[in-house]
Amino acid sequence: MVPTWQLVLAGVVLYSLVAMGLKQRQILPEFVKVSGPLTTIHTRRGKAFLNRLAERRRFWRAWGNVGVGIALLFLVGLFLTVLLSGYQNLVSPDISPIQSPQDALVIPGVNRFLPLAAAPDIIIGLLVGLVVHEGGHGLLCRVEDIDIDSMGVVLFALLPIGAFVEPDEEDRKRADRGAQTRMFAAGVTNNFAITIIAFALLFGPVTGAIAVADGVPVGNTAPNSSAAEAGLERGDLITAVNGTTVANDSEFEDVKASAGSGPLTVETRGGDRFRVNRSLLVVNELDGGPFGIEVGQKITAVNGTPVRTEAALDDALRNRTTATLTMDNGTNATGPVGAYAVAVSEGGPLADAGAPEGEPVVITRIDGVRTVDATALAEYLAETDPGTTVPVQAWTGGQFETYNVTLGSNDRTGGALVGVSQSQPGITGIVVDDFGIRTYPADLYLGFLSGDGVLGGLGDGSLGRSILLLLTLPFAAVADPRLGYNFAGFLDPITNFFVIQGPLSALGGGVFFLANVLFWTGWVNFNLGLFNCIPAFPLDGGHILRNSTEAVLSRTPFDSRQHVTAVTTTIGITMLAGLLLMLFGPALLA
């Protein structure tokens, strides 16, 4: 299969060749100009409309002054953030969410966080952002009596990536410093205003018409799992198991546990039925662990006794500190059974009791209590007072030893601390699943989007916090891997996890479309405004930086063009270096 980026590149090259050919043959109209893959469309229409809006000069100048303050705040914050991100990429390039430069491009299908299915909504948001941004520049031009030569949009191939207003250069130069700064800040201000409006509408009537459907939302199925073999797929909503209705994951687990080791008959929204014959699939296993089992294998027996479910496996291992596991390919693996940690902590309680520091360890019993997995160990420590001396049976260095350990204090949980680092989930670092689905956090994401109490909580900053949260949703799984999924809007098939209710129910699926448009319009406008705050030419932030620098230096002995240029050039080069490290650092250094 041809990678998406190669198809995009081929399309851009083809478009450029065709557009340049039409230009040479003078087939394109005069208001269309082509330069490689970039196309600009020029017009003077709309100038009369801007003139009418500009009649309220006092209001728009006040609006412009507010925008200057906002732009300066974001300019400084963005400068510091980019420098910090660039430094972070030098130190730890593998933890950056931008692992390749294409992730910084707002192009659906190319950016791994922006799926192609969201392209129509993103393009609508981008068009709104470009119109209000450049419209703000044009409006403040007329408010400050700066004439406009032309206006238009910029296309990269067929994708709108920018808009422009060409002010008359002589008029602009004659305008005072304050008028020019207000004009450059107007676009950024308008983008942030649209962000607030779009998210306020999203918080209120739109997501208020969306509710989570009862059932278990299948985000994906593990390859080779029981669910995958039965035919369950991403987007299915499990509504009943063995004839019992399940409204959420908790009820699903209860019904599944009560069914013993037998097969499950699963019903989904829409009436489809699946027969699931459960088996124990290994979904996570630490490389180099004592058992040496690979992810994707299935455990079929413990010491010769067949097991098919997680409960059966737990029962089989409850009284065994060592066990032989039989896999579906006929191989056997023998090892200790307990709570696995990558290393005995240096200077920790277990090391003080004589355990070798830095060695992997499997704790099988503590104070006589069987710790079959990491959860059992954590539960014991949470209920035990620090300072207690207990015997700890552990496998380390290839053999079992018993240590008398005086437990330390865990400042984070308030419980006791045994002294191991990088504890691994599961049984000896092995995590199994007898069904094989990962649920989609539909209720969590809808809660983020509904902004409960936000509109009534402007004073305590809840609107700002909610907007910041919404802006991270397209890469939510990077910010918090426990979520498992990024949120790119109400797209098929996850719309199956929700229902429409209330006054807007007459719109049906149109509510999802409206929610997507509002979400991406707010998201794109914020990022467009933020991008234009970058203190570098030819962006608005570069012009605002120059005017601000001139205003500051005019009150000092360094009031000269050379000093202004030195300051702005230094900041611009520093910003460029930070951006390069942020975008290309992970790919070069990881």
VOGU-3710 file (C-alpha; in Angstrom, 3 decimals, decimal comma):
1> mvptwqlvla> 0,000/0,000/0,000  1,347/3,434/-0,978  1,958/5,682/2,070  -0,373/8,679/2,396  2,465/11,196/2,271  3,629/9,833/-1,104  0,118/10,196/-2,546  -0,075/13,756/-1,190  3,336/14,608/-2,681  2,371/13,177/-6,068
11> gvvlyslvam> -0,867/15,172/-6,041  0,967/18,412/-5,187  3,489/17,872/-8,015  0,707/17,127/-10,521  -1,248/20,204/-9,430  1,853/22,414/-9,744  2,591/21,191/-13,262  -0,996/21,723/-14,420  -1,312/25,172/-12,766  2,021/26,393/-14,173
21> glkqrqilpe> 1,019/25,139/-17,636  -2,284/27,022/-17,478  -0,426/30,137/-16,356  2,052/29,992/-19,265  -0,809/29,569/-21,727  -2,517/32,605/-20,115  -5,680/30,575/-19,518  -5,975/31,629/-15,871  -7,738/34,964/-15,124  -5,615/37,938/-14,023
31> fvkvsgpltt> -6,782/37,792/-10,413  -5,318/34,249/-10,053  -1,553/34,060/-9,592  0,458/30,823/-9,425  3,880/30,110/-7,943  4,575/26,378/-7,888  2,031/24,697/-5,589  0,944/28,085/-4,186  -2,030/29,865/-5,747  -3,312/33,298/-4,679
41> ihtrrgkafl> -6,729/34,682/-5,606  -6,948/38,493/-5,479  -10,046/40,701/-5,202  -11,111/44,192/-4,114  -14,647/43,092/-3,322  -15,668/43,495/0,285  -13,911/46,837/0,647  -17,228/48,732/0,824  -18,440/46,367/3,557  -15,268/47,022/5,570
51> nrlaerrrfw> -15,777/50,761/5,143  -19,252/50,521/6,670  -17,987/48,453/9,613  -15,124/50,882/10,200  -17,490/53,783/10,940  -17,482/52,833/14,651  -13,857/53,844/14,996  -13,770/54,307/18,772  -15,096/50,788/19,399  -12,697/49,142/16,954
61> rawgnvgvgi> -9,692/51,030/18,312  -10,598/49,871/21,819  -10,950/46,337/20,466  -7,561/46,707/18,786  -5,903/47,880/22,014  -7,257/44,835/23,842  -5,894/42,687/21,036  -2,433/44,230/21,346  -2,297/43,236/25,013  -3,476/39,696/24,234
71> allflvglfl> -1,022/39,335/21,355  1,920/40,523/23,481  1,002/38,090/26,253  0,866/35,144/23,856  3,977/36,346/22,014  6,096/36,226/25,164  4,507/32,975/26,358  4,994/31,316/22,976  8,623/32,423/22,787  9,395/30,897/26,194
81> tvllsgyqnl> 7,394/27,733/25,421  9,200/27,100/22,130  12,596/27,564/23,795  11,627/25,179/26,594  10,269/22,606/24,101  13,421/22,827/22,008  15,587/22,274/25,082  13,363/19,370/26,169  13,814/17,738/22,765  17,585/17,981/23,166
91> vspdispiqs> 17,417/16,275/26,552  14,600/13,733/25,919  13,649/13,597/22,214  11,614/10,400/22,636  8,916/12,006/24,844  7,944/14,760/22,412  4,435/14,374/20,879  5,867/15,716/17,601  7,951/12,733/16,478  8,144/13,873/12,840
101> pqdalvipgv> 7,826/17,322/11,159  4,595/16,280/9,410  2,888/16,181/12,832  3,197/19,984/12,958  1,214/20,393/9,716  -2,554/20,884/10,006  -3,165/18,521/7,083  -5,620/15,635/7,716  -4,188/12,270/6,769  -0,606/13,583/6,894
111> nrflplaaap> -0,591/14,662/10,531  -1,084/11,441/12,511  -3,342/13,246/15,001  -5,732/14,546/12,320  -7,560/11,709/10,502  -8,651/12,128/6,909  -12,293/11,658/7,969  -12,102/14,981/9,853  -10,911/16,881/6,741  -14,252/18,615/5,882
121> diiigllvgl> -14,673/19,935/9,435  -11,041/21,065/9,660  -11,264/22,856/6,302  -14,420/24,689/7,420  -12,655/25,766/10,607  -9,618/26,850/8,618  -11,703/28,920/6,192  -13,496/30,635/9,082  -10,157/31,340/10,723  -8,590/32,784/7,603
131> vvhegghgll> -11,589/35,022/6,835  -11,849/36,510/10,346  -8,074/36,851/10,640  -7,508/38,760/7,440  -10,855/40,524/7,807  -9,573/41,907/11,112  -6,484/43,304/9,381  -8,617/44,834/6,650  -11,087/46,376/9,087  -8,388/48,026/11,200
141> crvedidids> -6,740/49,290/8,014  -9,910/51,225/7,212  -10,355/52,333/10,844  -6,845/53,853/10,676  -7,383/55,303/7,165  -4,980/52,850/5,517  -6,124/52,030/1,990  -6,357/48,392/0,780  -4,866/47,378/-2,575  -6,378/43,870/-2,640
151> mgvvlfallp> -7,551/40,959/-0,532  -7,670/37,232/-1,163  -6,840/33,672/-0,166  -3,730/31,499/-0,507  -4,083/27,876/-1,633  -1,499/25,106/-1,304  -2,657/22,998/-4,245  -6,412/22,873/-3,509  -6,068/23,322/0,262  -6,654/26,833/1,682
161> igafvepdee> -3,709/27,607/3,942  -3,888/31,381/4,273  -5,528/34,627/3,422  -4,113/38,083/2,910  -4,902/41,769/2,913  -2,522/43,982/0,964  -2,566/47,467/2,531  -1,287/50,413/0,580  2,362/50,623/1,648  2,547/54,416/1,569
171> drkradrgaq> -0,572/54,728/3,759  0,737/52,116/6,172  4,069/53,875/6,560  2,326/57,181/7,250  0,205/55,625/10,019  1,540/56,020/13,561  3,081/53,141/15,504  -0,048/52,464/17,571  -2,295/52,272/14,513  0,026/49,785/12,813
181> trmfaagvtn> 0,287/47,614/15,934  -3,492/47,493/16,345  -3,832/46,526/12,702  -1,316/43,663/12,991  -2,873/42,375/16,245  -6,456/42,439/14,931  -6,256/39,084/13,139  -4,957/37,270/16,217  -7,641/38,867/18,396  -10,393/37,762/16,029
191> nfaitiiafa> -9,104/34,173/15,965  -9,144/33,951/19,756  -12,632/35,494/19,849  -13,913/32,857/17,400  -12,306/30,156/19,569  -14,294/31,320/22,606  -17,552/31,615/20,638  -17,197/28,176/19,006  -16,380/26,401/22,260  -19,143/28,228/24,155
201> llfgpvtgai> -21,676/26,966/21,606  -20,139/23,509/21,820  -20,321/23,493/25,632  -23,930/24,621/25,643  -26,688/23,569/23,244  -24,790/21,203/20,960  -23,155/18,675/23,294  -26,213/19,073/25,531  -28,091/17,262/22,779  -25,634/14,322/22,831
211> avadgvpvgn> -25,694/11,525/25,420  -23,651/8,357/25,861  -25,567/5,264/24,783  -25,956/2,416/27,294  -23,541/-0,402/26,620  -19,840/-1,196/26,305  -18,170/0,789/23,483  -15,585/-1,280/21,605  -12,675/1,013/20,790  -10,679/-1,816/19,222
221> tapnssaaea> -10,095/-5,566/19,483  -6,715/-7,150/20,141  -5,374/-9,226/17,225  -5,850/-12,976/17,783  -8,178/-12,268/20,739  -11,449/-14,083/21,450  -13,454/-10,976/20,527  -11,618/-10,529/17,217  -12,065/-14,195/16,311  -15,792/-13,895/17,045
231> glergdlita> -16,103/-10,943/14,643  -16,436/-7,965/17,009  -14,974/-4,760/15,540  -14,159/-1,175/16,411  -17,388/0,787/16,742  -19,536/-2,085/18,029  -21,572/-1,281/21,152  -22,138/-4,323/23,382  -25,603/-4,084/24,932  -26,166/-7,586/26,368
241> vngttvands> -24,203/-10,695/27,393  -25,891/-14,102/27,641  -29,253/-12,340/27,541  -28,438/-9,909/30,382  -28,450/-6,192/29,517  -25,204/-4,347/30,320  -25,139/-0,546/30,513  -21,421/-0,034/31,182  -18,065/-1,753/31,553  -18,605/-2,591/35,234
251> efedvkasag> -21,849/-4,463/34,542  -20,172/-6,201/31,603  -17,360/-7,511/33,836  -19,869/-8,716/36,465  -21,906/-10,683/33,914  -18,751/-12,073/32,308  -17,427/-13,252/35,684  -20,706/-14,952/36,572  -20,597/-16,950/33,317  -17,669/-19,083/34,477
261> sgpltvetrg> -15,401/-20,397/31,737  -18,152/-21,047/29,216  -18,700/-19,202/25,923  -20,475/-15,833/25,856  -23,298/-14,769/23,567  -22,799/-11,054/22,958  -25,435/-8,726/21,496  -24,597/-5,328/20,003  -26,567/-2,221/19,174  -28,412/-3,014/15,990
271> gdrfrvnrsl> -29,257/-6,583/17,026  -26,158/-8,485/15,858  -25,085/-11,521/17,925  -21,606/-12,988/18,403  -20,507/-16,195/20,126  -17,265/-15,586/21,969  -15,201/-18,610/23,058  -12,865/-17,144/25,637  -9,124/-17,812/25,758  -6,227/-16,187/27,614
281> lvvneldggp> -4,380/-13,827/25,276  -1,120/-12,229/26,448  -1,588/-8,504/25,735  1,511/-7,216/27,552  4,748/-8,830/28,679  8,011/-7,243/29,706  10,948/-8,016/27,419  13,466/-10,112/29,277  10,971/-11,228/31,931  11,378/-14,590/33,717
291> fgievgqkit> 8,823/-16,417/31,523  9,951/-15,084/28,146  6,420/-15,157/26,723  5,602/-13,034/23,663  2,625/-10,714/23,251  -0,024/-12,391/21,093  0,504/-15,876/22,487  -2,240/-17,663/24,443  -1,921/-19,414/27,787  -3,833/-22,716/27,672
301> avngtpvrte> -2,784/-24,465/30,911  -1,062/-24,015/34,289  0,932/-27,057/35,454  -1,151/-29,134/33,052  -4,545/-27,804/34,215  -6,486/-26,104/31,368  -7,388/-22,434/31,896  -9,546/-20,231/29,683  -10,367/-17,148/31,780  -8,583/-14,597/33,938
311> aalddalrnr> -10,407/-15,862/37,033  -9,316/-19,448/36,311  -5,715/-18,339/35,854  -5,803/-16,410/39,126  -7,211/-19,451/40,973  -4,572/-21,742/39,465  -1,732/-19,447/40,566  -3,146/-18,382/43,934  -1,180/-20,972/45,952  1,813/-21,395/43,640
321> ttatltmdng> 4,964/-19,288/43,810  6,327/-21,020/40,719  4,361/-22,374/37,776  4,722/-23,873/34,322  2,571/-22,153/31,701  1,615/-23,988/28,515  1,134/-21,877/25,400  -1,140/-22,440/22,409  1,868/-23,394/20,269  2,684/-26,282/22,639
331> tnatgpvgay> 5,703/-24,670/24,333  6,110/-24,447/28,119  7,522/-21,604/30,213  8,431/-21,946/33,901  9,058/-19,084/36,304  8,214/-17,356/39,591  4,673/-16,033/40,071  4,263/-12,686/41,823  4,613/-8,916/41,617  7,427/-8,064/39,202
341> avavseggpl> 9,642/-4,974/39,369  12,485/-4,025/37,074  14,927/-3,360/39,916  15,510/-3,355/43,659  15,792/0,343/44,524  19,211/1,557/45,641  19,153/2,406/49,343  15,532/1,206/49,669  14,069/-0,987/52,430  14,436/-4,227/50,421
351> adagapegep> 18,063/-3,402/49,535  18,817/-2,559/53,192  17,535/-6,032/54,080  20,150/-7,631/51,793  18,502/-7,861/48,350  20,906/-7,086/45,479  20,438/-3,489/44,306  19,493/-2,911/40,668  18,445/-6,540/40,073  14,984/-7,540/38,785
361> vvitridgvr> 12,752/-8,907/41,525  9,519/-10,892/41,847  7,828/-10,550/45,253  5,734/-13,680/45,877  4,785/-13,252/49,556  4,917/-10,426/52,077  4,194/-11,063/55,736  2,711/-14,405/54,699  0,248/-12,772/52,286  0,353/-14,201/48,754
371> tvdatalaey> 1,081/-11,453/46,216  0,081/-13,136/42,965  0,416/-9,889/40,986  1,296/-6,189/41,251  -2,247/-5,290/42,335  -2,110/-7,640/45,343  1,212/-6,136/46,454  -0,095/-2,577/46,074  -3,215/-3,389/48,102  -1,150/-4,850/50,952
381> laetdpgttv> 1,238/-1,880/51,095  -1,630/0,629/51,024  -3,134/-0,962/54,157  0,142/-1,383/56,099  1,809/1,184/58,356  5,320/2,374/57,447  8,018/1,168/59,855  6,529/-2,341/60,117  9,096/-5,154/59,815  7,816/-8,072/57,746
391> pvqawtggqf> 9,276/-11,130/55,983  9,363/-10,721/52,209  9,735/-13,759/49,965  11,262/-12,685/46,666  12,805/-14,196/43,568  15,958/-12,346/42,551  19,267/-13,346/41,050  17,672/-16,558/39,763  16,632/-17,894/43,170  14,178/-17,408/46,064
401> etynvtlgsn> 15,235/-15,596/49,236  13,366/-14,362/52,303  14,288/-10,920/53,654  13,228/-9,214/56,891  12,267/-5,785/55,575  11,417/-2,671/57,576  8,932/-0,982/55,291  9,462/2,655/54,338  6,900/5,422/53,853  5,238/6,154/50,522
411> drtggalvgv> 4,681/9,911/50,517  2,409/9,705/47,483  -0,109/7,182/48,834  0,476/7,498/52,568  1,024/3,720/52,815  4,129/1,594/53,146  7,041/1,228/50,725  8,941/-1,996/50,032  11,717/-0,465/47,894  11,401/-1,512/44,254
421> sqsqpgitgi> 11,377/0,622/41,091  9,329/0,385/37,891  6,749/-2,117/39,129  5,051/-3,878/36,222  1,323/-4,655/35,997  0,019/-8,196/35,869  1,403/-11,564/36,997  5,212/-11,448/36,836  4,813/-8,657/34,300  2,376/-10,675/32,174
431> vvddfgirty> -1,017/-9,071/31,434  -3,710/-11,318/29,974  -7,197/-10,722/28,578  -9,810/-13,446/28,154  -12,083/-11,338/25,925  -9,864/-8,938/24,016  -11,468/-5,512/23,698  -10,351/-2,065/24,760  -13,267/0,176/25,590  -13,570/3,687/24,169
441> padlylgfls> -13,859/6,444/26,852  -17,052/7,896/25,378  -18,379/9,238/28,687  -15,053/10,865/29,531  -14,718/12,686/26,192  -18,340/13,813/26,206  -17,752/15,194/29,700  -14,771/17,179/28,405  -16,838/18,548/25,528  -19,923/19,404/27,554
451> gdgvlgglgd> -17,977/21,741/29,862  -20,219/21,099/32,884  -20,709/24,349/34,744  -18,352/26,242/32,464  -20,666/28,979/31,260  -21,631/29,790/34,823  -18,061/29,697/36,076  -16,226/32,383/34,155  -15,061/33,999/37,361  -13,152/30,974/38,605
461> gslgrsilll> -11,410/30,388/35,285  -13,269/27,192/34,422  -13,866/28,325/30,831  -10,132/28,799/30,297  -9,347/25,393/31,795  -11,987/23,708/29,661  -10,716/25,362/26,473  -7,160/24,260/27,294  -8,439/20,715/27,842  -10,320/20,726/24,534
471> ltlpfaavad> -7,217/21,866/22,675  -5,323/18,747/23,798  -8,005/16,235/22,754  -6,613/15,512/19,244  -3,504/14,084/20,957  -5,102/13,069/24,262  -3,508/9,606/24,226  -0,052/11,196/23,999  -0,775/13,474/26,963  -2,246/10,523/28,920
481> prlgynfagf> -1,517/7,056/27,428  -4,096/5,499/29,767  -6,862/6,994/27,614  -5,787/4,854/24,672  -7,429/7,060/22,037  -7,137/10,543/20,616  -10,353/12,486/19,995  -10,862/13,869/16,496  -14,573/14,580/16,721  -17,751/12,521/16,486
491> ldpitnffvi> -16,671/10,463/13,484  -17,862/7,115/12,215  -17,853/4,555/13,810  -17,643/6,108/17,297  -20,945/7,931/16,690  -22,456/4,517/17,464  -21,517/5,118/21,108  -23,793/8,174/21,421  -27,470/9,098/21,051  -29,170/12,402/20,169
501> qgplsalggg> -31,675/13,853/22,618  -33,580/17,053/23,447  -34,761/19,874/21,173  -32,027/19,296/18,583  -32,955/15,641/18,097  -34,834/16,641/14,925  -31,436/17,233/13,302  -30,458/13,606/13,830  -26,861/12,955/12,774  -26,554/16,630/11,861
511> vfflanvlfw> -25,859/17,311/15,540  -22,622/15,321/15,241  -21,628/17,348/12,174  -22,380/20,613/13,995  -20,364/19,474/17,028  -17,413/18,534/14,802  -17,476/21,875/12,984  -17,570/23,824/16,263  -14,811/21,708/17,800  -12,432/22,052/14,861
521> tgwvnfnlgl> -13,324/25,723/14,265  -12,348/26,520/17,849  -9,247/24,327/17,680  -8,005/25,645/14,328  -8,660/29,305/15,218  -6,745/29,062/18,464  -3,755/27,455/16,754  -3,944/29,940/13,854  -3,911/32,860/16,288  -1,110/31,279/18,284
531> fncipafpld> 0,974/30,637/15,163  0,652/34,250/14,079  1,958/35,360/17,493  5,367/33,869/16,685  7,809/36,821/16,965  9,311/36,416/13,500  8,691/38,036/10,091  6,509/37,986/8,075  4,052/36,850/10,776  1,983/39,332/12,759
541> gghilrnste> 4,092/38,614/15,825  7,208/39,812/13,997  5,589/43,176/13,148  4,237/43,573/16,686  7,702/42,767/18,075  9,314/45,431/15,886  6,785/48,119/16,811  7,014/47,239/20,496  10,809/47,271/20,385  10,779/50,681/18,713
551> avlsrtpfds> 8,373/51,982/21,376  10,622/50,768/24,209  13,958/51,846/22,704  12,578/55,280/21,784  12,710/56,077/25,514  16,370/55,033/25,823  19,729/56,164/24,397  19,543/53,195/22,007  16,840/54,736/19,829  18,157/53,751/16,402
561> rqhvtavttt> 17,145/51,478/13,565  20,309/49,406/14,044  19,480/48,623/17,673  15,865/47,734/16,817  17,073/45,422/14,054  19,621/43,796/16,378  16,948/43,027/19,005  14,329/41,703/16,574  16,877/39,674/14,593  18,282/38,063/17,746
571> igitmlagll> 14,811/37,117/18,971  13,810/35,865/15,515  16,892/33,655/15,114  16,494/32,284/18,636  12,832/31,521/17,925  13,728/29,811/14,635  16,328/27,635/16,381  13,767/26,629/18,999  11,175/25,792/16,327  13,671/23,678/14,380
581> lmlfgpalla> 14,563/21,727/17,517  10,889/21,294/18,373  9,940/20,041/14,882  13,030/18,173/13,712  14,798/17,381/17,002  12,908/14,128/17,746  13,516/12,695/14,266  17,236/13,576/14,375  18,012/12,753/18,002  15,595/9,963/19,022
//
